[in-house]
Structure formats: C-alpha cells, structure tokens
Amino acid sequence: MSSTYFRPLTGLRAVAALLVWLHHFSPSRLGVLLPGLWPVFDELHVGVSIFFTLSGFLIAHRYAGRIRWRRAFLVQYLGRRLARIYPLYLLLTVVALLFPDSPGGSARYRLLEAGLNLTLLRGFSAEFAFTGIAQGWSLTVEECFYLFALAYLWVQQRSFPARRPWLAVGSALGLLVVGLGLALLARRLELPVLQNPNFVLVYTFFGRSVEFLVGAGLALHLPPRPGVRPHPLYTYLGLAALALAVAALVGITALPDPRPALHHPAGLVVNHLLLPLAVATLLYGLITERTTVARLLASRPLQLLGASSYAFYLLHQGPLQVWLGRRLDAHTALGYPATVLLLWAAAVGLYRGVEQPLNRWLRARLPAAPEDQPRP
C-alpha cells in the first residue's frame, strides 16, 4: 500500500476542525468579536466537507488498485479503520452518555440511545443522530464510505480509465436514489430511520457521497509519487474557490426564502458539488506545489494540531466544552480563546495518551496484509 505521506494535508485537518468549531461557536453570535460576520461563521460547517473530501482522497490513494477480497486484507482494512476511529469515540461517547447535557427519557429510550451511539448506527436516525457526541453523526457517514470504498475501488481498478469518471457519477446518483427510496419506504412503514429527504441529503452518506468521490477521483488521477509543479497555481485557486463557495452559501441564506443554505436546493449544489471540487483543487495544489500555505500547514505545530484534530473534533461539543464554557465564560474576549486553547490542549493529551497508543496497539494485532500489487 502507498506509504506516501503528504504533510500539508495533516495540517489542513487542523484548519478543518477549527472551522467546525467556529461554526458551532460563532464568536459573532456569542458577542465576542466581528458581530457583522455571523453569516460567514454560520457557513463554516464546510470544515466537515473538507474532512469528507480529504478522507476520500486518502483512502483511495492508499488502496486504489490494491483491493483484495481475502480475509487477511479485509480484516486489516476494516481493523485499521476501526482502530483509528472507534477507541476514542467509545471513550468519549460513554462519558457523554453518563453526563448528558439534558438528562431525561425513559429507560428504553436511554438504552436504545446508548446502543445506536455505541454501534455508530445513530447517524441513520434523525431522532438519535445528534445524541451523545452530537457531531458524531459524521462518523456514521465516514464508516459508510469505508465500506462502500471496498466495492467502489475494486470496480474502479478493473475499469478502463476513460470509464472511471462515469462510474463516479453513476455511483453518486445511484446512492442518492437508493437513499431517497429508503427514506420513502421508511416513512411508509413508519420506521424511525431516514425520516425525511432533507435528512438523507445533509446527514447521510447517500447524500454526501460526492464529497468522498471527488477526493477519491483526485487520488485515482494522481501519480503514486507526484512531482512538484514549478509555478504555484492550484493552491491559491483552491483557496479562492473555497472562499467563493462560502460566499455563495452566505448569499443563499440572504434569499427571500429564509432557510439555512444546506436546506436550500442551491445550497446543496454548492456544498455537495462545488465545494468538494474546490477542496480537491486545494489538495492537488498542496501536494504538488511549494507554497507558503503548504509550508505553514506542514510546520511542526500544525502537524501536532492536525494529528490531534480528531480528538478536538470529538471534544469541541460535549461535557468538557460545557464545563469549560461555564467556568471561563466563552462570551468574553478572554474566555472564548481560552476555551479553544484548553480544549485543544486536552485533545493533544488525548491523542498522545489514548488515541495514538491504542491505535498502535490494535494495529499491531491485525493480521499481515497480502503483498501489495502494483496499480493497473
């Protein structure tokens, strides 16, 4: 499997996590600073899209042309994904369930809530998607992609290059049709899953697959060891496109129809299609161009923050954030940055003391993967 490590992409994870924080805890809405920019902060959920597109790229770059339907490979592939995501998620989910922000509900409800959270199935239900660690809904989307990627990359590696874009388009459309069809079926059968089309489009892999597929498409068209472009272009083009996408989302919220951008058809097009293309352009630039942006993202501080970004993502909404917010008063110019800094310090501690050691321990117990085969 490809061992190429793109340092700027690790730093980009830190930026994406910070964007999600700014979306959930807008300094404008909290009255800390920049009161007129609250519409911009509200659209910084684009950090999640960056994570999704980056995940699609990394999985495809690592496994494209190497999918094997053998037990050893499947155990290692799925085991690595589980070792990366689940231990820290399990720990923090148990804490969140034991110390809920708003306790209540019957014993049956609490048991069902715990079961769906611990199995990562909560993301299929609008009722339970935001329970436990609220932002954990996105992990259900991630896990769905990991499973889908096995079949998708296996078919891609057996397809002619000219057919690969059409396979991506067909996959996205097929997943969308399946997701909406399941939502209609669930409504007819009165099942507590995929409750409405908007939930499917915004919070499930059926609606968010394009973000992953665009990242995977970049990986499939990238040489295993890409060279360095002499003149930087794509890095700054990608950043400009990202800024334009955010501006478009802000503009959509200003339309006469007062809906959040992600609940508007135009907003879905921008977020689910144009934004991933902008992110992929940026990724290509960070990989192939030597720029100030790439050097900054590859710096040691950003590498540490990027490595601990998953822990920060899980921590930034939850019992610790609530506890810090009450004691530091996040509505003040000192309390707000202090809350962020302490949360990230805790994230670094969790990464070094829990996430990284457990990941290494679990991966060391996985069976050896079959010998790599070259890309076709």
SVG drawing of the C-alpha trace seen along z (x, -y; Angstrom):
<svg xmlns="http://www.w3.org/2000/svg" viewBox="-47 -44 57 59">
<polyline fill="none" stroke="black" stroke-width="0.4" points="0.0,0.0 1.1,-3.5 3.3,-4.9 3.4,-8.5 2.7,-11.0 1.5,-14.4 2.4,-16.7 0.3,-19.7 -2.8,-17.6 -2.3,-16.8 -2.1,-20.5 -5.3,-21.0 -7.2,-18.7 -6.4,-21.2 -7.9,-24.0 -11.0,-22.0 -11.5,-21.2 -11.2,-24.9 -13.7,-25.8 -16.2,-23.4 -15.6,-24.9 -16.2,-28.4 -19.4,-27.2 -20.8,-25.7 -19.5,-28.5 -19.6,-31.6 -17.7,-34.5 -20.1,-36.8 -23.2,-35.2 -21.5,-34.9 -20.8,-38.7 -17.0,-38.2 -15.9,-39.9 -16.9,-40.7 -20.7,-40.9 -21.4,-41.6 -19.8,-38.4 -22.1,-35.9 -23.5,-34.8 -19.9,-33.8 -19.3,-31.8 -22.6,-30.1 -21.4,-28.5 -18.1,-27.3 -19.6,-23.8 -17.6,-23.5 -14.9,-22.1 -16.9,-18.8 -16.8,-18.8 -13.1,-19.3 -12.8,-16.2 -15.0,-14.1 -13.1,-15.0 -9.8,-14.5 -10.9,-11.2 -12.0,-10.1 -8.6,-11.1 -6.5,-9.4 -8.4,-6.1 -8.3,-5.9 -4.7,-6.9 -3.8,-4.2 -5.9,-1.4 -6.6,-2.1 -5.5,0.9 -4.9,3.0 -8.4,4.2 -8.5,7.9 -11.4,10.0 -9.3,12.0 -9.9,12.4 -6.5,11.1 -6.9,8.0 -10.5,7.3 -9.6,7.8 -6.7,5.4 -8.6,2.8 -11.6,2.8 -9.4,3.2 -7.3,0.2 -10.4,-2.0 -11.9,-0.8 -8.6,-1.3 -8.3,-4.8 -11.8,-6.0 -13.5,-3.8 -11.4,-3.7 -11.5,-7.4 -15.1,-7.7 -16.1,-4.9 -14.4,-6.5 -15.9,-10.0 -19.3,-8.6 -19.6,-6.7 -18.7,-9.9 -21.3,-11.9 -24.0,-9.3 -23.1,-9.2 -23.2,-13.0 -25.8,-14.2 -26.4,-17.9 -30.2,-17.4 -30.8,-14.1 -34.2,-12.5 -36.2,-10.0 -37.4,-6.5 -35.1,-3.6 -36.0,-2.1 -35.1,-5.3 -31.8,-5.6 -30.9,-2.0 -31.7,-2.5 -29.8,-5.7 -26.7,-4.0 -26.9,-1.1 -27.2,-3.3 -24.4,-5.5 -22.0,-2.7 -22.6,-0.9 -22.3,-4.1 -25.8,-3.5 -27.2,-6.7 -26.5,-8.6 -29.3,-6.8 -31.9,-8.2 -32.9,-11.9 -34.1,-11.3 -30.8,-9.9 -28.2,-11.4 -27.3,-14.2 -27.4,-12.4 -24.3,-11.5 -21.5,-13.4 -23.7,-15.5 -21.1,-15.9 -20.5,-12.1 -23.2,-11.8 -20.5,-12.4 -18.7,-9.2 -21.6,-7.2 -21.1,-8.8 -17.4,-8.1 -17.9,-4.4 -20.4,-4.0 -17.7,-5.4 -15.1,-2.9 -17.4,0.0 -18.5,-1.5 -14.9,-2.2 -14.1,1.5 -16.5,2.2 -16.0,-1.1 -12.2,-0.9 -12.4,2.8 -14.6,1.9 -12.5,-1.2 -9.3,0.9 -11.0,3.1 -12.4,0.3 -10.8,-1.5 -9.5,-4.9 -12.0,-6.6 -14.9,-5.0 -13.8,-6.0 -15.5,-9.4 -18.8,-7.9 -18.5,-5.2 -18.2,-8.0 -21.2,-9.9 -23.2,-6.7 -22.3,-5.8 -23.3,-9.2 -26.6,-9.1 -27.3,-5.5 -26.6,-6.2 -28.8,-9.3 -31.7,-7.3 -31.3,-4.4 -31.2,-6.8 -34.3,-8.7 -36.0,-5.5 -35.2,-4.1 -36.5,-7.3 -39.8,-7.0 -40.0,-3.3 -39.2,-4.1 -41.9,-6.7 -44.5,-4.4 -43.6,-1.6 -43.3,-4.2 -39.7,-3.2 -37.6,-5.5 -34.8,-5.8 -34.1,-8.2 -37.1,-10.2 -37.1,-12.8 -35.4,-13.6 -33.5,-16.6 -32.0,-14.5 -30.8,-11.9 -29.3,-14.7 -27.5,-16.5 -26.6,-13.9 -26.1,-10.5 -23.6,-9.0 -26.4,-8.7 -26.5,-12.4 -22.9,-13.3 -21.1,-10.7 -20.0,-13.2 -17.6,-14.8 -15.8,-11.4 -16.0,-10.5 -14.4,-13.8 -11.5,-13.2 -11.2,-9.6 -11.2,-10.8 -8.3,-13.1 -6.3,-10.2 -7.1,-7.9 -5.7,-10.5 -2.7,-11.4 0.6,-9.5 1.8,-7.4 4.6,-9.9 3.6,-13.2 6.3,-15.7 6.5,-19.4 5.0,-21.9 7.3,-24.8 4.7,-27.5 2.0,-27.6 -1.5,-27.9 -3.8,-25.2 -3.2,-26.0 -4.4,-29.6 -7.1,-28.7 -8.5,-26.2 -8.4,-28.7 -10.2,-31.2 -12.8,-28.7 -13.4,-27.7 -13.9,-31.4 -16.3,-31.8 -18.2,-28.7 -18.6,-30.1 -19.7,-33.4 -22.3,-31.6 -23.7,-29.8 -23.9,-33.1 -25.7,-34.6 -28.2,-31.8 -29.2,-32.4 -30.0,-36.0 -32.5,-35.0 -36.2,-35.8 -36.8,-32.2 -35.4,-32.2 -33.8,-28.8 -30.3,-27.7 -28.1,-27.2 -28.0,-23.4 -31.8,-23.2 -32.0,-25.0 -31.5,-23.3 -28.9,-25.8 -27.1,-25.4 -26.9,-21.6 -25.4,-22.1 -22.8,-24.5 -21.9,-22.4 -22.2,-18.9 -20.7,-19.6 -18.8,-22.9 -17.2,-22.8 -15.7,-19.3 -14.2,-20.4 -12.7,-23.5 -11.3,-21.2 -9.9,-18.8 -8.2,-21.7 -6.6,-22.8 -5.5,-19.3 -3.8,-19.0 -2.0,-22.3 -0.8,-21.4 0.5,-18.1 2.2,-19.3 3.2,-22.9 5.7,-24.5 3.9,-27.5 3.8,-29.4 0.5,-27.8 1.9,-24.3 4.9,-25.2 2.7,-26.6 0.4,-23.5 3.5,-21.2 5.0,-23.0 5.5,-21.1 2.8,-23.0 0.2,-22.4 1.3,-18.7 0.6,-18.3 -2.8,-20.1 -3.7,-18.1 -2.8,-14.8 -5.0,-15.7 -7.8,-17.2 -10.0,-14.1 -9.8,-14.3 -10.5,-18.0 -13.5,-17.4 -15.0,-14.9 -14.3,-17.2 -15.4,-20.5 -19.1,-19.8 -19.6,-17.8 -19.2,-17.6 -15.7,-19.2 -16.7,-22.1 -19.8,-22.7 -17.8,-22.6 -15.1,-25.0 -17.7,-27.3 -19.4,-27.7 -16.2,-28.4 -14.4,-30.6 -17.4,-32.4 -16.9,-31.9 -18.9,-35.1 -15.9,-37.2 -12.8,-38.2 -10.6,-36.2 -12.9,-33.3 -13.5,-32.4 -9.9,-31.9 -9.1,-30.3 -11.8,-27.7 -10.4,-26.8 -6.9,-26.6 -7.7,-24.4 -9.9,-22.1 -7.1,-21.7 -4.6,-21.1 -6.9,-18.3 -7.2,-17.0 -3.4,-16.8 -3.2,-15.0 -5.9,-12.5 -4.1,-12.0 -0.8,-11.3 -2.0,-9.4 -5.0,-7.5 -5.7,-7.7 -2.2,-7.1 -1.2,-4.3 -4.4,-2.4 -4.3,-2.8 -0.8,-1.4 -1.7,1.4 -4.7,2.5 -3.0,2.3 -0.1,4.4 -2.6,7.2 -4.1,7.2 -3.0,9.9 -0.4,9.0 -1.8,7.7 -1.3,9.6 1.7,8.5 1.0,5.3 0.3,5.4 1.1,2.5 -1.7,0.2 -3.0,1.2"/>
</svg>
